Every structure is written in structure tokens, then in C-alpha cells.
Amino acid sequence: MMAGLLFARAGVKTLVLEKHGDFLRDFRGDTVHPSTLELMDELGLLDEFLQRPHDEIRTLTGRVADEKITIADLSHLPVKCKFVAMMPQWEFLDFIADKARLYPAFSLRMNAQAVDLISDQGRIAGVKLADGSEMRPRLLTISADGRGSILRAKSNLPLRDLGAPIDVLWFRLPKGASDFRETGGTFGSGTFIVQINRGDYWQCAFVVPKGAAAELERRGIIAFRNDVARAVPDLADVTGTLASWDQVKLLSVSLDRLDHWSRPGLLCIGDAAHAMSPVGGVGINLAIQDAVAAANILAARLAAGDNADDLLEKVQDRRMLPVKLVQGAQKLVHDRILTPLVVREAVLDKVPFVLKLFKYLPILRRIPARVVGLGFRREHIRSPEA
Ligand SMILES: Cc1cc2nc3c(=O)[nH]c(=O)nc-3n(C[C@H](O)[C@H](O)[C@H](O)COP(=O)(O)OP(=O)(O)OC[C@H]3O[C@@H](n4cnc5c(N)ncnc54)[C@H](O)[C@@H]3O)c2cc1C
């Protein structure tokens, strides 16, 4: 959607296809990072954007062995908005779509599922849709269809699977009597639960070993409620609101990337080019940065009506480094923290030394804040406005 906005803004006739009829799904993360908020500011949209319902998160907290430790503090970031805006993704996408529609070059088609690529003399010439129709853009097809990307699969671009030892069970719980209100994670013995403060409710992520969800579902919702209450005792008074397994969504985690993000006529961006783990909650940010880089590099050429196939690799050249750095960090967290803790069920009965450092040296909290809030090689809007 962001790529659609930026290309249309530059005067490139752009059609965004979305397979669903609306954006009303709450399992893709709700985080709008300081770097994305900066982009909103550069587009002159920030004030209006912040009028949409959102919560502001300024610190991230870890709870281990009954101790609360602030591990990220965004208040020192050198940007206008020193917080992560938690905005339901449908609000965010609706906002971007509304702003994109102001440009005559933009259109959005809902209920339009791409099922295959069209090849024409070795070049990708568009997509086939589930209803049998075809879309043949004159200049470029962008695959931004997420981590299960069908277009990436059909492109035969080689995929490097980095492996992910975890899956996530995603559910909501009302706020209970506890006065704990901070967004963050609770490390227990063999468990890790992330709680995101969403006003009157918690969005919770229960991290489980890959493939373990089927057994948890078989044990039933009451056993699951008990698991949650054991992992985070101050949620015990609200777990009863989980009445059935339908309230728990399994999100299968993948960590992978393409070695080549493009073929003549086709460019993959976002999770389609590099599926991100939820660790750090930065995948949306990276996808948006890809869109900005793609528009910066390609929009002027496309707006002139010229083929930009020779520029496609430049988008990958620009974005591969941040992707590798973030995926490397996510893999480190998978291997060094989540595998011992959740997969091998290590017992954590005292605060690990590394976390203690964050307690006694608050300046360290700026490092995760910077990585999560701004990422690496930050993009700025350089594409033209027609
Ligand atoms: C459990 C979990 C939690 C996460 N939490 C966070 C978080 O808090 N913060 C964060 O930044 N990241 C988070 N992530 C990562 C984040 O969801 C992704 O990195 C990000 O959404 C990628 O954006 P995207 O636009 O590339 O793909 P997506 O957000 O997946 O968007 C792809 C879009 O394409 C549509 N689509 C798919 N296939 C087709 C098709 N064939 N035809 C037409 N349309 C199609 C989809 O309906 C969707 O709207 C999380 C990931 C997981 C697994």
C-alpha cells in the first residue's frame, strides 16, 4: 500500500491488488515505528495520522524472576516521535489507502487474488487473478504479498530458509486487577509471553516451539488457560475469558530471504523478499522502508513511461544490508534465547547477567531502542511528487 501511495504520488499509474475484501485482520502486528512516523512527517501526513486511534509505547520491559527491567527506552531517539505508535493495522492501511486515493494515478482493487505470474518472452508481464482475469501492467509488477507470497513462489527465485524454531499463539485478554501496564515480555520457566498494551486489553503472544500448537489445541482451552496463568500469574484472573480455541490464532513464524529480489518485469519487496520473525516487531518497518527505497530508485523512470528493469537490482542493493543485519539479530535471539528457553524449557529463576546490565546502566537501553525504532540505513522520501 505504501509503494502504491508513493508511485501514484510520483505520477505512475498504479493498481494495488488485495486478495481480501477488507483489512480487518489483527495478526500482522500493529507497530508503527518512529522511522515510519518520520516518513509520515516527510509526506506532510503526520498530524492527521496521529489523530487515528493509537497507543504510544515509549519503553519496552522484560519481566524475569519477578523483576521488571526496562530494556528499551525510546525517549532519546533523534526524531520527532519518540515512541512506537500501536495502531490497528486496518486503521493504518485505511489511512494510507485514503491518502493514496487522492492521487488520480492510484487505484486499489479488493477481493483480487493473484494466483500466477504471466511470462512473456522471458519477462514478467503481469499476474493472473483467481477470477481468471489478467492484469498486464506496462512497466512493472511488484510482489508485496507477504511471507506466504504466491508470486515469489511462481517466480522461481531461489529462497534461502534461515529456519525458525518457534511459532506464536496470538490472543487478546482484558486488563485484570494487576497494575502492570507496560508493553514487554515475561520470561518464565520454559515460557515466554509478550504482552502489548492496547488500551483496555492486552494483545498477547505466547511463543511455542515450532509445530507444538497442534498438541496444545488437543489438550484443550482449559489447559492452555492454565499454561498462560502459570507463565504470567497476574493474568490468572482474566484467562477465563478464553472460552474456546477459536480465540487463539496460530501464526507460523518463518525467517527467510531471496538471494535475488527481481527478474525482468518483477520486483519482490517486504516479507515477499524477506520474511521476518516477530522478534523485535520490526517487519512492518522494513517492508515500508523497502517501498520507500523502491519508489526513490524507480519512480522517476517509471513516471517518464520508461522501462526500469535495469534499476531493479539497485533496490535490493540498497536494502539487503539492513535485512541481513535484522535477520541476523533475529536469528541470534531465536538460537540463544528462545531455543534454550522455550524449546529446551530452561528454568530461569534469576535475572541473567545481560539483563542486569540494563538495570544498572540505563544508557544501554538506547541501543535496542535505536535498533527497533529506527533500524539500519533509514530511508527518506526522495521520490518526486507529480
Ligand atoms: C506472529 C507475528 C507477529 C508479528 N508482529 C509484528 C509486529 O508487531 N510489528 C512488526 O513490525 N512486524 C511484525 N511481524 C512481521 C510483519 O507482520 C511482517 O514483516 C509485515 O507485515 C510484512 O509486510 P508486507 O507488506 O511485506 O506483508 P503483509 O503485511 O503480509 O501484507 C501482504 C498483503 O498482501 C495480501 N496478499 C497476500 N497474497 C495475495 C495475493 N495472492 N493476491 C493479492 N493479495 C495478496 C495480504 O492479504 C496482505 O494484505 C509479525 C509477524 C508474525 C508472524
The ligand as an SDF file (V2000), in Angstrom:
LIG
                    3D

 53 58  0  0  0  0  0  0  0  0999 V2000
    3.2310  -13.5470   14.8000 C   0  0  0  0  0  0  0  0  0  0  0  0
    3.8020  -12.3750   14.1020 C   0  0  0  0  0  0  0  0  0  0  0  0
    3.7550  -11.1540   14.7290 C   0  0  0  0  0  0  0  0  0  0  0  0
    4.3480  -10.0410   14.1240 C   0  0  0  0  0  0  0  0  0  0  0  0
    4.3250   -8.8490   14.7850 N   0  0  0  0  0  0  0  0  0  0  0  0
    4.9110   -7.7920   14.2170 C   0  0  0  0  0  0  0  0  0  0  0  0
    4.8920   -6.5270   14.8570 C   0  0  0  0  0  0  0  0  0  0  0  0
    4.3480   -6.3690   15.9420 O   0  0  0  0  0  0  0  0  0  0  0  0
    5.4960   -5.4990   14.2290 N   0  0  0  0  0  0  0  0  0  0  0  0
    6.1040   -5.6230   13.0320 C   0  0  0  0  0  0  0  0  0  0  0  0
    6.6600   -4.6420   12.5100 O   0  0  0  0  0  0  0  0  0  0  0  0
    6.1170   -6.7990   12.3860 N   0  0  0  0  0  0  0  0  0  0  0  0
    5.5500   -7.8840   12.9450 C   0  0  0  0  0  0  0  0  0  0  0  0
    5.5550   -9.0690   12.2850 N   0  0  0  0  0  0  0  0  0  0  0  0
    6.1430   -9.1470   10.9490 C   0  0  0  0  0  0  0  0  0  0  0  0
    5.1790   -8.4220    9.9700 C   0  0  0  0  0  0  0  0  0  0  0  0
    3.8810   -8.9800   10.0560 O   0  0  0  0  0  0  0  0  0  0  0  0
    5.6580   -8.5140    8.5250 C   0  0  0  0  0  0  0  0  0  0  0  0
    7.0620   -8.3930    8.4460 O   0  0  0  0  0  0  0  0  0  0  0  0
    4.9930   -7.3920    7.6850 C   0  0  0  0  0  0  0  0  0  0  0  0
    3.5820   -7.4760    7.7860 O   0  0  0  0  0  0  0  0  0  0  0  0
    5.3950   -7.5100    6.2210 C   0  0  0  0  0  0  0  0  0  0  0  0
    4.6540   -6.5970    5.4560 O   0  0  0  0  0  0  0  0  0  0  0  0
    4.2920   -6.9110    3.9420 P   0  0  0  0  0  0  0  0  0  0  0  0
    3.5340   -5.7350    3.4460 O   0  0  0  0  0  0  0  0  0  0  0  0
    5.5070   -7.3390    3.2190 O   0  0  0  0  0  0  0  0  0  0  0  0
    3.3510   -8.1870    4.0010 O   0  0  0  0  0  0  0  0  0  0  0  0
    1.9170   -8.3720    4.6890 P   0  0  0  0  0  0  0  0  0  0  0  0
    1.7290   -7.4320    5.8060 O   0  0  0  0  0  0  0  0  0  0  0  0
    1.7900   -9.8340    4.9440 O   0  0  0  0  0  0  0  0  0  0  0  0
    0.9150   -7.9350    3.5460 O   0  0  0  0  0  0  0  0  0  0  0  0
    0.7090   -8.7120    2.3910 C   0  0  0  0  0  0  0  0  0  0  0  0
   -0.6410   -8.3250    1.8300 C   0  0  0  0  0  0  0  0  0  0  0  0
   -0.8210   -8.9900    0.5740 O   0  0  0  0  0  0  0  0  0  0  0  0
   -2.0910   -9.6050    0.5500 C   0  0  0  0  0  0  0  0  0  0  0  0
   -1.9610  -10.7840   -0.2970 N   0  0  0  0  0  0  0  0  0  0  0  0
   -1.3110  -11.9350    0.0030 C   0  0  0  0  0  0  0  0  0  0  0  0
   -1.3310  -12.7760   -1.0340 N   0  0  0  0  0  0  0  0  0  0  0  0
   -2.0070  -12.1320   -2.0120 C   0  0  0  0  0  0  0  0  0  0  0  0
   -2.3540  -12.4950   -3.3480 C   0  0  0  0  0  0  0  0  0  0  0  0
   -2.0090  -13.6790   -3.8530 N   0  0  0  0  0  0  0  0  0  0  0  0
   -3.0410  -11.6070   -4.1090 N   0  0  0  0  0  0  0  0  0  0  0  0
   -3.3890  -10.3810   -3.5930 C   0  0  0  0  0  0  0  0  0  0  0  0
   -3.0890  -10.0020   -2.3310 N   0  0  0  0  0  0  0  0  0  0  0  0
   -2.4030  -10.8700   -1.5680 C   0  0  0  0  0  0  0  0  0  0  0  0
   -2.4010   -9.9430    2.0020 C   0  0  0  0  0  0  0  0  0  0  0  0
   -3.7970  -10.0910    2.2180 O   0  0  0  0  0  0  0  0  0  0  0  0
   -1.8060   -8.7410    2.7210 C   0  0  0  0  0  0  0  0  0  0  0  0
   -2.7210   -7.6730    2.8200 O   0  0  0  0  0  0  0  0  0  0  0  0
    4.9760  -10.1810   12.8600 C   0  0  0  0  0  0  0  0  0  0  0  0
    4.9860  -11.4200   12.2120 C   0  0  0  0  0  0  0  0  0  0  0  0
    4.4220  -12.5160   12.8310 C   0  0  0  0  0  0  0  0  0  0  0  0
    4.4770  -13.8400   12.1360 C   0  0  0  0  0  0  0  0  0  0  0  0
  1  2  1  0
  2  3  1  0
  2 52  2  0
  3  4  2  0
  4  5  1  0
  4 50  1  0
  5  6  2  0
  6  7  1  0
  6 13  1  0
  7  8  2  0
  7  9  1  0
  9 10  1  0
 10 11  2  0
 10 12  1  0
 12 13  2  0
 13 14  1  0
 14 15  1  0
 14 50  1  0
 15 16  1  0
 16 17  1  0
 16 18  1  0
 18 19  1  0
 18 20  1  0
 20 21  1  0
 20 22  1  0
 22 23  1  0
 23 24  1  0
 24 25  2  0
 24 26  1  0
 24 27  1  0
 27 28  1  0
 28 29  2  0
 28 30  1  0
 28 31  1  0
 31 32  1  0
 32 33  1  0
 33 34  1  0
 33 48  1  0
 34 35  1  0
 35 36  1  0
 35 46  1  0
 36 37  1  0
 36 45  1  0
 37 38  2  0
 38 39  1  0
 39 40  1  0
 39 45  2  0
 40 41  1  0
 40 42  2  0
 42 43  1  0
 43 44  2  0
 44 45  1  0
 46 47  1  0
 46 48  1  0
 48 49  1  0
 50 51  2  0
 51 52  1  0
 52 53  1  0
M  END
$$$$
